[in-house]
């Protein structure tokens, strides 16, 4: 059984790390780099980081049919679709708004988890989720949240990512990563994602040459991709060990850290109501506990 201390530590790492990735993602789109090109090189960097660690560990990558199916579904649900809509959205919406949108993951994940039997209903969890949603509402209320009202047209596109992340989290919790450990699972998913993304990148004319001069956007992509490799591995481990709904609470911390990162890196500014909203969100996180996991003996 995962300890509460380890679960909360992983949650904090996920929240603050992914929060930083939102302004970095916006910086990566500054020169107009297309989504599939960005996703392909992000996956290449993930493979380099995770592959190096795998070589040091000398642990072979599982290639059985169940593991290959897991890699494929995680690549589609957790990378190709949500990252495509993310890069399209973040190029048009403030990074802070993208940090707000990601908080929809628990709202979507909770009913999915109940329907597929990944979690059980509890009033404390429901209250925690509602507090998180109340925090999002407080952030969305100020008119200054959207500098241009026309940006609201891109919010439905931005919400596709949370939907797929919620489906992925529940799939991971249900499947248990097949026979792969978290690092091997993400290495396999990144390799499959590369294989799927390359023909899409070439077919849509979205190739990005690595020989061009590297500026702020390119370095932002490199840093965020290396972090993404480690963050995603942590997320897969946490979803399988503590439950999809608990792992999804990282989105609340992503909102808080994403807002701060957007202010520091991009100069975005938000109303005082936003800071009150963050306190409400953290209160919601505190009410969601890792679900009990049956012992091996009990399961047997």
Kinemage of the C-alpha trace (Angstrom):
@kinemage 1
@onewidth
@group {chain A} dominant
@subgroup {mainchain}
@vectorlist {calphas} color= white
{ca unk a 1} P 0.000 0.000 0.000
{ca unk a 2} L 1.299 3.438 -0.871
{ca unk a 3} L 1.951 5.672 2.139
{ca unk a 4} L 0.170 8.996 2.381
{ca unk a 5} L 3.492 10.841 2.625
{ca unk a 6} L 4.757 9.384 -0.660
{ca unk a 7} L 1.427 10.023 -2.368
{ca unk a 8} L 1.333 13.687 -1.294
{ca unk a 9} L 4.998 14.205 -2.253
{ca unk a 10} L 4.296 12.803 -5.724
{ca unk a 11} L 1.226 15.016 -5.977
{ca unk a 12} L 3.260 18.144 -5.183
{ca unk a 13} L 5.951 17.197 -7.696
{ca unk a 14} L 3.346 16.657 -10.412
{ca unk a 15} L 1.473 19.849 -9.623
{ca unk a 16} L 4.395 22.245 -9.546
{ca unk a 17} L 6.297 20.589 -12.385
{ca unk a 18} L 3.363 20.531 -14.782
{ca unk a 19} L 2.363 24.036 -13.766
{ca unk a 20} L 5.702 25.267 -15.074
{ca unk a 21} L 5.138 23.397 -18.338
{ca unk a 22} L 2.194 25.632 -19.330
{ca unk a 23} L 4.162 28.889 -19.729
{ca unk a 24} L 7.047 26.889 -21.240
{ca unk a 25} L 4.597 25.428 -23.753
{ca unk a 26} L 3.371 28.891 -24.686
{ca unk a 27} L 6.960 30.056 -25.149
{ca unk a 28} L 7.597 27.044 -27.429
{ca unk a 29} L 4.811 28.216 -29.759
{ca unk a 30} L 6.087 31.818 -29.992
{ca unk a 31} L 7.672 31.326 -33.411
{ca unk a 32} L 4.671 29.476 -34.824
{ca unk a 33} L 6.019 25.919 -34.533
{ca unk a 34} L 3.171 23.502 -35.478
{ca unk a 35} L 1.680 21.049 -32.933
{ca unk a 36} L 2.736 17.701 -34.422
{ca unk a 37} L 6.300 18.926 -34.918
{ca unk a 38} L 6.474 20.018 -31.283
{ca unk a 39} L 4.952 16.736 -30.086
{ca unk a 40} L 7.398 14.628 -32.129
{ca unk a 41} L 10.495 16.328 -30.710
{ca unk a 42} L 8.970 16.277 -27.249
{ca unk a 43} L 8.672 12.490 -27.575
{ca unk a 44} L 12.231 12.225 -28.893
{ca unk a 45} L 13.526 14.035 -25.814
{ca unk a 46} L 11.372 11.845 -23.557
{ca unk a 47} L 12.851 8.726 -25.163
{ca unk a 48} L 16.394 10.048 -24.697
{ca unk a 49} L 15.809 10.834 -21.006
{ca unk a 50} L 13.899 7.673 -20.133
{ca unk a 51} L 16.043 5.469 -22.384
{ca unk a 52} L 19.213 6.636 -20.643
{ca unk a 53} L 17.734 5.778 -17.260
{ca unk a 54} L 16.565 2.393 -18.591
{ca unk a 55} L 20.067 1.601 -19.858
{ca unk a 56} L 21.552 2.402 -16.453
{ca unk a 57} L 18.941 0.181 -14.789
{ca unk a 58} L 19.552 -2.615 -17.352
{ca unk a 59} L 15.906 -3.583 -17.228
{ca unk a 60} L 14.427 -4.800 -20.539
{ca unk a 61} L 11.327 -3.150 -21.961
{ca unk a 62} L 8.309 -5.504 -21.874
{ca unk a 63} L 7.109 -6.178 -25.426
{ca unk a 64} L 4.265 -8.621 -24.846
{ca unk a 65} L 0.896 -7.977 -26.493
{ca unk a 66} L -0.696 -6.563 -23.326
{ca unk a 67} L 2.172 -4.109 -22.800
{ca unk a 68} L 2.120 -2.994 -26.437
{ca unk a 69} L -1.610 -2.310 -26.178
{ca unk a 70} L -0.978 -0.310 -23.000
{ca unk a 71} L 1.790 1.748 -24.669
{ca unk a 72} L -0.452 2.525 -27.633
{ca unk a 73} L -3.468 3.633 -25.604
{ca unk a 74} L -1.361 5.781 -23.252
{ca unk a 75} L 0.393 7.380 -26.244
{ca unk a 76} L -2.949 8.293 -27.836
{ca unk a 77} L -4.934 9.246 -24.722
{ca unk a 78} L -2.120 10.916 -22.808
{ca unk a 79} L 0.105 12.494 -25.460
{ca unk a 80} L -0.984 12.726 -29.083
{ca unk a 81} L -4.534 14.039 -28.697
{ca unk a 82} L -4.225 16.203 -25.535
{ca unk a 83} L -0.849 17.666 -26.549
{ca unk a 84} L -2.168 18.512 -30.018
{ca unk a 85} L -5.108 20.437 -28.560
{ca unk a 86} L -2.832 21.959 -25.881
{ca unk a 87} L -0.403 23.495 -28.367
{ca unk a 88} L -3.253 24.797 -30.508
{ca unk a 89} L -4.979 26.311 -27.465
{ca unk a 90} L -1.984 27.718 -25.600
{ca unk a 91} L -0.876 29.629 -28.696
{ca unk a 92} L -4.181 31.544 -28.498
{ca unk a 93} L -5.030 31.571 -24.766
{ca unk a 94} L -3.008 32.899 -21.796
{ca unk a 95} L -0.910 30.228 -20.054
{ca unk a 96} L -2.724 31.006 -16.809
{ca unk a 97} L -6.061 30.163 -18.420
{ca unk a 98} L -4.648 26.816 -19.576
{ca unk a 99} L -3.677 26.154 -15.974
{ca unk a 100} L -7.296 26.777 -14.983
{ca unk a 101} L -8.667 24.486 -17.688
{ca unk a 102} L -6.560 21.525 -16.512
{ca unk a 103} L -8.507 21.576 -13.240
{ca unk a 104} L -11.412 20.047 -15.139
{ca unk a 105} L -9.593 16.682 -15.046
{ca unk a 106} L -10.923 15.644 -11.586
{ca unk a 107} L -14.458 16.655 -12.499
{ca unk a 108} L -14.349 14.403 -15.568
{ca unk a 109} L -12.304 11.660 -13.908
{ca unk a 110} L -14.602 11.220 -10.910
{ca unk a 111} L -17.756 10.018 -12.758
{ca unk a 112} L -15.643 7.888 -15.114
{ca unk a 113} L -13.965 6.230 -12.119
{ca unk a 114} L -17.357 5.495 -10.562
{ca unk a 115} L -18.758 4.049 -13.798
{ca unk a 116} L -15.856 1.679 -14.437
{ca unk a 117} L -15.439 0.706 -10.782
{ca unk a 118} L -12.004 2.289 -10.270
{ca unk a 119} L -13.166 4.165 -7.173
{ca unk a 120} L -15.989 4.263 -4.686
{ca unk a 121} L -18.228 7.184 -3.862
{ca unk a 122} L -17.392 9.097 -0.674
{ca unk a 123} L -18.840 12.399 0.495
{ca unk a 124} L -15.417 13.686 1.548
{ca unk a 125} L -14.047 13.192 -1.950
{ca unk a 126} L -17.095 14.839 -3.467
{ca unk a 127} L -16.708 17.860 -1.181
{ca unk a 128} L -13.015 18.039 -2.077
{ca unk a 129} L -13.798 17.979 -5.780
{ca unk a 130} L -16.501 20.635 -5.357
{ca unk a 131} L -14.060 22.871 -3.477
{ca unk a 132} L -11.633 22.527 -6.343
{ca unk a 133} L -14.319 23.443 -8.834
{ca unk a 134} L -15.299 26.418 -6.672
{ca unk a 135} L -11.706 27.592 -6.859
{ca unk a 136} L -11.783 27.333 -10.638
{ca unk a 137} L -15.026 29.305 -10.691
{ca unk a 138} L -13.447 32.075 -8.602
{ca unk a 139} L -10.627 32.328 -11.120
{ca unk a 140} L -12.977 32.321 -14.101
{ca unk a 141} L -15.238 35.060 -12.724
{ca unk a 142} L -12.974 38.125 -13.169
{ca unk a 143} L -13.318 39.671 -16.603
{ca unk a 144} L -9.568 40.187 -16.666
{ca unk a 145} L -9.039 36.420 -16.912
{ca unk a 146} L -9.601 36.650 -20.660
{ca unk a 147} L -7.917 39.716 -22.179
{ca unk a 148} L -10.025 39.309 -25.319
{ca unk a 149} L -13.602 37.920 -25.099
{ca unk a 150} L -13.048 36.265 -28.491
{ca unk a 151} L -10.607 33.891 -26.809
{ca unk a 152} L -13.579 32.087 -25.235
{ca unk a 153} L -14.139 30.343 -28.575
{ca unk a 154} L -10.978 28.310 -27.971
{ca unk a 155} L -11.994 27.081 -24.503
{ca unk a 156} L -13.908 24.019 -25.855
{ca unk a 157} L -10.775 23.029 -27.769
{ca unk a 158} L -8.715 23.407 -24.582
{ca unk a 159} L -11.149 21.142 -22.701
{ca unk a 160} L -10.450 18.172 -24.992
{ca unk a 161} L -7.131 17.626 -23.209
{ca unk a 162} L -8.651 17.193 -19.728
{ca unk a 163} L -11.199 14.744 -21.146
{ca unk a 164} L -8.467 12.515 -22.570
{ca unk a 165} L -6.291 12.838 -19.450
{ca unk a 166} L -9.254 11.670 -17.344
{ca unk a 167} L -9.812 8.670 -19.617
{ca unk a 168} L -6.110 7.847 -19.536
{ca unk a 169} L -5.917 8.072 -15.733
{ca unk a 170} L -8.787 5.635 -15.343
{ca unk a 171} L -7.336 3.277 -17.938
{ca unk a 172} L -3.986 3.255 -16.118
{ca unk a 173} L -5.679 2.622 -12.775
{ca unk a 174} L -7.729 -0.202 -14.313
{ca unk a 175} L -4.924 -1.870 -16.282
{ca unk a 176} L -2.150 -1.476 -13.714
{ca unk a 177} L 0.486 -0.703 -16.415
{ca unk a 178} L 0.366 -4.323 -17.698
{ca unk a 179} L 3.800 -5.901 -16.967
{ca unk a 180} L 5.774 -2.639 -17.126
{ca unk a 181} L 6.981 -0.494 -14.251
{ca unk a 182} L 6.230 3.257 -14.458
{ca unk a 183} L 9.470 4.188 -16.232
{ca unk a 184} L 9.241 1.317 -18.728
{ca unk a 185} L 5.574 2.128 -19.311
{ca unk a 186} L 6.337 5.718 -20.280
{ca unk a 187} L 9.384 4.744 -22.341
{ca unk a 188} L 7.246 2.286 -24.288
{ca unk a 189} L 4.442 4.842 -24.698
{ca unk a 190} L 6.935 7.465 -25.903
{ca unk a 191} L 8.426 5.066 -28.468
{ca unk a 192} L 4.972 4.155 -29.789
{ca unk a 193} L 3.997 7.839 -29.741
{ca unk a 194} L 7.045 8.684 -31.883
{ca unk a 195} L 6.109 5.980 -34.381
{ca unk a 196} L 2.545 7.297 -34.603
{ca unk a 197} L 3.455 10.991 -34.619
{ca unk a 198} L 6.186 10.952 -37.292
{ca unk a 199} L 3.899 10.079 -40.247
{ca unk a 200} L 1.337 12.634 -39.025
{ca unk a 201} L 4.057 15.286 -38.780
{ca unk a 202} L 5.258 14.595 -42.320
{ca unk a 203} L 1.762 14.189 -43.799
{ca unk a 204} L 0.595 17.564 -42.483
{ca unk a 205} L 3.852 19.335 -43.346
{ca unk a 206} L 4.643 20.138 -39.701
{ca unk a 207} L 8.266 18.960 -39.575
{ca unk a 208} L 10.594 21.128 -37.464
{ca unk a 209} L 14.247 20.953 -38.472
{ca unk a 210} L 16.619 20.514 -35.505
{ca unk a 211} L 19.359 22.242 -37.553
{ca unk a 212} L 17.742 25.667 -37.329
{ca unk a 213} L 19.139 28.158 -34.784
{ca unk a 214} L 17.964 27.418 -31.234
{ca unk a 215} L 16.309 30.283 -29.406
{ca unk a 216} L 14.023 30.705 -26.427
{ca unk a 217} L 11.165 28.608 -27.908
{ca unk a 218} L 13.443 25.651 -28.703
{ca unk a 219} L 15.060 25.638 -25.246
{ca unk a 220} L 11.634 25.932 -23.617
{ca unk a 221} L 10.565 22.803 -25.525
{ca unk a 222} L 13.697 20.901 -24.462
{ca unk a 223} L 13.318 21.776 -20.782
{ca unk a 224} L 9.576 21.095 -20.672
{ca unk a 225} L 9.996 17.792 -22.555
{ca unk a 226} L 12.691 16.497 -20.204
{ca unk a 227} L 10.498 17.416 -17.242
{ca unk a 228} L 7.499 15.848 -18.960
{ca unk a 229} L 9.286 12.483 -19.194
{ca unk a 230} L 9.870 12.350 -15.446
{ca unk a 231} L 6.505 13.892 -14.548
{ca unk a 232} L 4.505 11.505 -16.704
{ca unk a 233} L 6.331 8.512 -15.229
{ca unk a 234} L 5.408 9.766 -11.766
{ca unk a 235} L 1.795 10.286 -12.845
{ca unk a 236} L 1.436 6.738 -14.206
{ca unk a 237} L 2.868 5.347 -10.959
{ca unk a 238} L 0.573 7.481 -8.794
{ca unk a 239} L -2.586 6.713 -10.792
{ca unk a 240} L -1.972 2.968 -10.479
{ca unk a 241} L -0.913 3.116 -6.812
{ca unk a 242} L -3.350 5.644 -5.330
{ca unk a 243} L -6.264 5.764 -7.781
{ca unk a 244} L -7.210 7.861 -10.787
{ca unk a 245} L -9.237 10.417 -8.847
{ca unk a 246} L -6.439 11.085 -6.347
{ca unk a 247} L -3.812 11.393 -9.099
{ca unk a 248} L -6.076 13.834 -10.917
{ca unk a 249} L -5.897 16.189 -7.924
{ca unk a 250} L -2.482 17.226 -9.225
{ca unk a 251} L -4.403 19.425 -11.659
{ca unk a 252} L -5.374 21.736 -8.776
{ca unk a 253} L -1.710 22.284 -7.919
{ca unk a 254} L -0.962 22.668 -11.613
{ca unk a 255} L -3.416 25.566 -11.619
{ca unk a 256} L -1.710 27.289 -8.709
{ca unk a 257} L 1.854 26.800 -9.897
{ca unk a 258} L 0.897 27.520 -13.502
{ca unk a 259} L -0.548 30.885 -12.525
{ca unk a 260} L 2.603 31.845 -10.619
{ca unk a 261} L 4.884 30.594 -13.417
{ca unk a 262} L 2.889 32.560 -16.004
{ca unk a 263} L 3.331 35.718 -13.933
{ca unk a 264} L 7.074 35.213 -13.564
{ca unk a 265} L 7.937 34.018 -17.070
{ca unk a 266} L 5.301 35.777 -19.190
{ca unk a 267} L 4.288 38.787 -17.126
{ca unk a 268} L 0.631 37.706 -16.939
{ca unk a 269} L -1.379 39.285 -14.129
{ca unk a 270} L -4.550 38.154 -12.346
{ca unk a 271} L -7.049 39.649 -9.903
{ca unk a 272} L -6.732 39.208 -6.095
{ca unk a 273} L -9.662 36.788 -6.276
{ca unk a 274} L -7.336 34.287 -7.935
{ca unk a 275} L -5.197 33.924 -4.803
{ca unk a 276} L -8.275 33.191 -2.684
{ca unk a 277} L -9.247 30.586 -5.275
{ca unk a 278} L -5.919 28.806 -4.884
{ca unk a 279} L -6.496 28.424 -1.130
{ca unk a 280} L -9.904 26.867 -1.837
{ca unk a 281} L -8.336 24.462 -4.314
{ca unk a 282} L -5.675 23.315 -1.842
{ca unk a 283} L -8.409 22.696 0.728
{ca unk a 284} L -10.102 20.468 -1.822
{ca unk a 285} L -6.893 18.502 -2.385
{ca unk a 286} L -6.561 17.912 1.368
{ca unk a 287} L -9.953 16.170 1.445
{ca unk a 288} L -9.005 13.595 -1.181
{ca unk a 289} L -7.102 10.637 0.272
{ca unk a 290} L -5.347 7.771 -1.505
{ca unk a 291} L -7.773 4.911 -1.793
{ca unk a 292} L -6.999 1.727 0.163
{ca unk a 293} L -5.313 -0.965 -1.905
{ca unk a 294} L -5.934 -4.633 -1.045
{ca unk a 295} L -2.893 -6.588 0.071
{ca unk a 296} L -1.469 -9.323 -2.139
{ca unk a 297} L -2.497 -11.977 0.378
{ca unk a 298} L -6.042 -10.661 0.559
{ca unk a 299} L -6.309 -10.519 -3.225
{ca unk a 300} L -5.024 -14.058 -3.548
